[in-house]
């Protein structure tokens, strides 16, 4: 695996404070903010502060502390928003896109948290 991180991507600019964001949670290792084009009533992006391109890059090279913090922040958001089924919420979807087939637009690892409405099946049949 060889990833080259582009520090001009839009989330890198958000982390440097060059572009505003609607922050939901911030910790030493993780930032969560509202997606600018929400696909559901609740659409939050969780990103590590470190320079990781996608999920497998993050899993391979981030520290245990970064990985634990990232997931605990994401889970805490689900709890805070009242969407976690374990506490009676209606559920949510987490996803992350990596690379060309998944149409990853921003090359800084991010987890989408989607909720607030029925989300349908995970994938639609391919158009081609
Ligand atoms: P992906 O296709 O998984 O790379 O998703 C990138 C996501 O970033 C999309 O859902 C965009 O709406 C979102 N996005 C792009 N620019 C911004 C921004 N400045 N603030 C918040 N979300 C953004």
py3Dmol code that shows the C-alpha trace and the ligand (Angstrom):
import py3Dmol

protein = """\
ATOM      1  CA  UNK A   1       0.000   0.000   0.000  1.00  0.00           C
ATOM      2  CA  UNK A   2       1.371   3.403  -0.942  1.00  0.00           C
ATOM      3  CA  UNK A   3      -0.716   6.481  -0.429  1.00  0.00           C
ATOM      4  CA  UNK A   4       0.370  10.034  -1.111  1.00  0.00           C
ATOM      5  CA  UNK A   5      -1.669  12.475   0.934  1.00  0.00           C
ATOM      6  CA  UNK A   6      -2.681  15.690  -0.857  1.00  0.00           C
ATOM      7  CA  UNK A   7      -2.742  18.420   1.787  1.00  0.00           C
ATOM      8  CA  UNK A   8      -4.704  20.713  -0.535  1.00  0.00           C
ATOM      9  CA  UNK A   9      -7.892  18.632  -0.210  1.00  0.00           C
ATOM     10  CA  UNK A  10     -10.900  20.406   1.225  1.00  0.00           C
ATOM     11  CA  UNK A  11     -10.920  18.569   4.552  1.00  0.00           C
ATOM     12  CA  UNK A  12      -7.249  19.401   5.100  1.00  0.00           C
ATOM     13  CA  UNK A  13      -8.235  23.036   4.590  1.00  0.00           C
ATOM     14  CA  UNK A  14     -11.058  22.640   7.117  1.00  0.00           C
ATOM     15  CA  UNK A  15      -8.611  21.140   9.631  1.00  0.00           C
ATOM     16  CA  UNK A  16      -6.247  24.099   9.135  1.00  0.00           C
ATOM     17  CA  UNK A  17      -9.127  26.523   9.669  1.00  0.00           C
ATOM     18  CA  UNK A  18      -8.935  27.864   6.110  1.00  0.00           C
ATOM     19  CA  UNK A  19     -12.531  26.865   5.337  1.00  0.00           C
ATOM     20  CA  UNK A  20     -15.423  27.091   7.831  1.00  0.00           C
ATOM     21  CA  UNK A  21     -17.366  24.082   9.005  1.00  0.00           C
ATOM     22  CA  UNK A  22     -20.301  23.332  11.265  1.00  0.00           C
ATOM     23  CA  UNK A  23     -18.483  21.384  13.965  1.00  0.00           C
ATOM     24  CA  UNK A  24     -20.404  18.712  15.862  1.00  0.00           C
ATOM     25  CA  UNK A  25     -17.560  17.283  17.967  1.00  0.00           C
ATOM     26  CA  UNK A  26     -13.823  17.950  18.142  1.00  0.00           C
ATOM     27  CA  UNK A  27     -11.212  15.974  20.083  1.00  0.00           C
ATOM     28  CA  UNK A  28      -7.414  15.810  19.957  1.00  0.00           C
ATOM     29  CA  UNK A  29      -7.555  13.233  17.150  1.00  0.00           C
ATOM     30  CA  UNK A  30     -10.933  13.644  15.470  1.00  0.00           C
ATOM     31  CA  UNK A  31     -13.258  16.253  13.983  1.00  0.00           C
ATOM     32  CA  UNK A  32     -16.924  15.729  13.148  1.00  0.00           C
ATOM     33  CA  UNK A  33     -18.937  18.279  11.181  1.00  0.00           C
ATOM     34  CA  UNK A  34     -22.121  18.593   9.158  1.00  0.00           C
ATOM     35  CA  UNK A  35     -21.999  17.573   5.502  1.00  0.00           C
ATOM     36  CA  UNK A  36     -22.481  20.630   3.298  1.00  0.00           C
ATOM     37  CA  UNK A  37     -24.842  18.725   0.940  1.00  0.00           C
ATOM     38  CA  UNK A  38     -26.824  16.536   3.357  1.00  0.00           C
ATOM     39  CA  UNK A  39     -28.311  13.341   1.907  1.00  0.00           C
ATOM     40  CA  UNK A  40     -30.529  12.778   4.951  1.00  0.00           C
ATOM     41  CA  UNK A  41     -31.902  14.910   7.807  1.00  0.00           C
ATOM     42  CA  UNK A  42     -28.807  13.912   9.760  1.00  0.00           C
ATOM     43  CA  UNK A  43     -25.593  13.724   7.715  1.00  0.00           C
ATOM     44  CA  UNK A  44     -22.371  14.126   9.651  1.00  0.00           C
ATOM     45  CA  UNK A  45     -18.801  13.496   8.523  1.00  0.00           C
ATOM     46  CA  UNK A  46     -16.237  12.157  10.970  1.00  0.00           C
ATOM     47  CA  UNK A  47     -12.589  12.648  10.019  1.00  0.00           C
ATOM     48  CA  UNK A  48      -9.285  11.915  11.693  1.00  0.00           C
ATOM     49  CA  UNK A  49      -7.006  14.913  12.121  1.00  0.00           C
ATOM     50  CA  UNK A  50      -4.079  12.912  10.765  1.00  0.00           C
ATOM     51  CA  UNK A  51      -3.192  12.738   7.040  1.00  0.00           C
ATOM     52  CA  UNK A  52      -4.931   9.538   5.956  1.00  0.00           C
ATOM     53  CA  UNK A  53      -6.422   9.113   2.494  1.00  0.00           C
ATOM     54  CA  UNK A  54      -9.021   6.405   3.109  1.00  0.00           C
ATOM     55  CA  UNK A  55     -10.132   3.630   5.442  1.00  0.00           C
ATOM     56  CA  UNK A  56      -7.382   1.108   4.750  1.00  0.00           C
ATOM     57  CA  UNK A  57      -4.704   3.786   4.984  1.00  0.00           C
ATOM     58  CA  UNK A  58      -6.104   4.882   8.362  1.00  0.00           C
ATOM     59  CA  UNK A  59      -6.369   1.300   9.645  1.00  0.00           C
ATOM     60  CA  UNK A  60      -2.788   0.525   8.613  1.00  0.00           C
ATOM     61  CA  UNK A  61      -1.000   3.667   9.757  1.00  0.00           C
ATOM     62  CA  UNK A  62      -3.001   5.459  12.454  1.00  0.00           C
ATOM     63  CA  UNK A  63      -2.194   4.867  16.117  1.00  0.00           C
ATOM     64  CA  UNK A  64      -4.481   2.808  18.327  1.00  0.00           C
ATOM     65  CA  UNK A  65      -5.428   6.031  20.119  1.00  0.00           C
ATOM     66  CA  UNK A  66      -6.479   7.710  16.863  1.00  0.00           C
ATOM     67  CA  UNK A  67      -8.485   4.675  15.750  1.00  0.00           C
ATOM     68  CA  UNK A  68     -10.236   4.280  19.094  1.00  0.00           C
ATOM     69  CA  UNK A  69     -11.017   7.984  19.367  1.00  0.00           C
ATOM     70  CA  UNK A  70     -12.400   8.139  15.824  1.00  0.00           C
ATOM     71  CA  UNK A  71     -14.869   5.319  16.418  1.00  0.00           C
ATOM     72  CA  UNK A  72     -15.873   6.470  19.884  1.00  0.00           C
ATOM     73  CA  UNK A  73     -16.596   9.958  18.557  1.00  0.00           C
ATOM     74  CA  UNK A  74     -18.754   8.482  15.787  1.00  0.00           C
ATOM     75  CA  UNK A  75     -20.655   6.278  18.230  1.00  0.00           C
ATOM     76  CA  UNK A  76     -21.118   9.136  20.681  1.00  0.00           C
ATOM     77  CA  UNK A  77     -22.666  11.243  17.915  1.00  0.00           C
ATOM     78  CA  UNK A  78     -25.155   8.445  17.201  1.00  0.00           C
ATOM     79  CA  UNK A  79     -26.019   8.349  20.893  1.00  0.00           C
ATOM     80  CA  UNK A  80     -26.256  12.134  21.212  1.00  0.00           C
ATOM     81  CA  UNK A  81     -28.518  12.370  18.156  1.00  0.00           C
ATOM     82  CA  UNK A  82     -30.810   9.632  19.494  1.00  0.00           C
ATOM     83  CA  UNK A  83     -30.438   7.371  16.450  1.00  0.00           C
ATOM     84  CA  UNK A  84     -28.680   4.356  17.989  1.00  0.00           C
ATOM     85  CA  UNK A  85     -31.035   1.369  18.061  1.00  0.00           C
ATOM     86  CA  UNK A  86     -29.589   0.137  21.339  1.00  0.00           C
ATOM     87  CA  UNK A  87     -31.153   3.132  23.038  1.00  0.00           C
ATOM     88  CA  UNK A  88     -34.417   2.982  21.110  1.00  0.00           C
ATOM     89  CA  UNK A  89     -33.348   5.085  18.124  1.00  0.00           C
ATOM     90  CA  UNK A  90     -34.492   4.381  14.585  1.00  0.00           C
ATOM     91  CA  UNK A  91     -31.045   3.544  13.271  1.00  0.00           C
ATOM     92  CA  UNK A  92     -28.423   5.004  11.010  1.00  0.00           C
ATOM     93  CA  UNK A  93     -25.899   4.115   8.323  1.00  0.00           C
ATOM     94  CA  UNK A  94     -22.161   4.636   8.423  1.00  0.00           C
ATOM     95  CA  UNK A  95     -20.146   4.444   5.223  1.00  0.00           C
ATOM     96  CA  UNK A  96     -16.850   5.485   3.771  1.00  0.00           C
ATOM     97  CA  UNK A  97     -15.932   5.680   0.114  1.00  0.00           C
ATOM     98  CA  UNK A  98     -12.450   4.720  -1.045  1.00  0.00           C
ATOM     99  CA  UNK A  99     -11.088   5.296  -4.488  1.00  0.00           C
ATOM    100  CA  UNK A 100     -12.528   5.332  -7.965  1.00  0.00           C
ATOM    101  CA  UNK A 101     -15.221   2.638  -7.867  1.00  0.00           C
ATOM    102  CA  UNK A 102     -16.683   4.121  -4.714  1.00  0.00           C
ATOM    103  CA  UNK A 103     -16.498   7.657  -6.162  1.00  0.00           C
ATOM    104  CA  UNK A 104     -14.503   9.078  -3.281  1.00  0.00           C
ATOM    105  CA  UNK A 105     -14.566  12.842  -3.830  1.00  0.00           C
ATOM    106  CA  UNK A 106     -12.393  14.053  -0.976  1.00  0.00           C
ATOM    107  CA  UNK A 107      -9.074  12.211  -0.478  1.00  0.00           C
ATOM    108  CA  UNK A 108      -9.035  12.533   3.302  1.00  0.00           C
ATOM    109  CA  UNK A 109     -10.545   9.578   5.157  1.00  0.00           C
ATOM    110  CA  UNK A 110     -14.072  10.274   6.359  1.00  0.00           C
ATOM    111  CA  UNK A 111     -16.973   8.301   7.706  1.00  0.00           C
ATOM    112  CA  UNK A 112     -20.460   9.445   6.756  1.00  0.00           C
ATOM    113  CA  UNK A 113     -23.151   9.068   9.429  1.00  0.00           C
ATOM    114  CA  UNK A 114     -26.612   9.195   7.880  1.00  0.00           C
ATOM    115  CA  UNK A 115     -29.932   9.050   9.681  1.00  0.00           C
ATOM    116  CA  UNK A 116     -33.210  10.728  10.449  1.00  0.00           C
ATOM    117  CA  UNK A 117     -35.250   8.968   7.769  1.00  0.00           C
ATOM    118  CA  UNK A 118     -35.640   5.471   6.283  1.00  0.00           C
ATOM    119  CA  UNK A 119     -32.464   5.005   4.211  1.00  0.00           C
ATOM    120  CA  UNK A 120     -33.520   2.199   1.897  1.00  0.00           C
ATOM    121  CA  UNK A 121     -31.281  -0.618   0.814  1.00  0.00           C
ATOM    122  CA  UNK A 122     -27.563  -0.088   0.928  1.00  0.00           C
ATOM    123  CA  UNK A 123     -26.891  -0.198  -2.824  1.00  0.00           C
ATOM    124  CA  UNK A 124     -28.953   0.309  -5.957  1.00  0.00           C
ATOM    125  CA  UNK A 125     -28.422  -2.034  -8.902  1.00  0.00           C
ATOM    126  CA  UNK A 126     -25.644  -0.859 -11.211  1.00  0.00           C
ATOM    127  CA  UNK A 127     -26.904   1.393 -13.988  1.00  0.00           C
ATOM    128  CA  UNK A 128     -24.758  -0.202 -16.712  1.00  0.00           C
TER     129      UNK A 128
END
"""
ligand_1 = """\
23
LIG
P -17.116 11.280 -0.583
O -17.775 11.177 -1.905
O -17.330 10.099 0.281
O -15.657 11.693 -0.720
O -17.885 12.441 0.180
C -17.441 13.744 0.315
C -18.497 14.497 1.087
O -17.939 15.732 1.491
C -19.761 14.822 0.288
O -20.890 14.272 0.965
C -19.786 16.350 0.260
O -21.090 16.860 0.346
C -18.956 16.701 1.491
N -18.307 18.003 1.461
C -17.568 18.533 0.461
N -17.105 19.757 0.813
C -17.556 19.989 2.058
C -17.431 21.073 2.985
N -16.728 22.180 2.678
N -18.034 20.962 4.180
C -18.741 19.863 4.504
N -18.896 18.809 3.687
C -18.324 18.874 2.481
"""
view = py3Dmol.view(width=600, height=400)
view.addModel(protein, "pdb")
view.setStyle({"model": 0}, {"cartoon": {"style": "trace"}})
view.addModel(ligand_1, "xyz")
view.setStyle({"model": 1}, {"stick": {}})
view.zoomTo()
view.show()
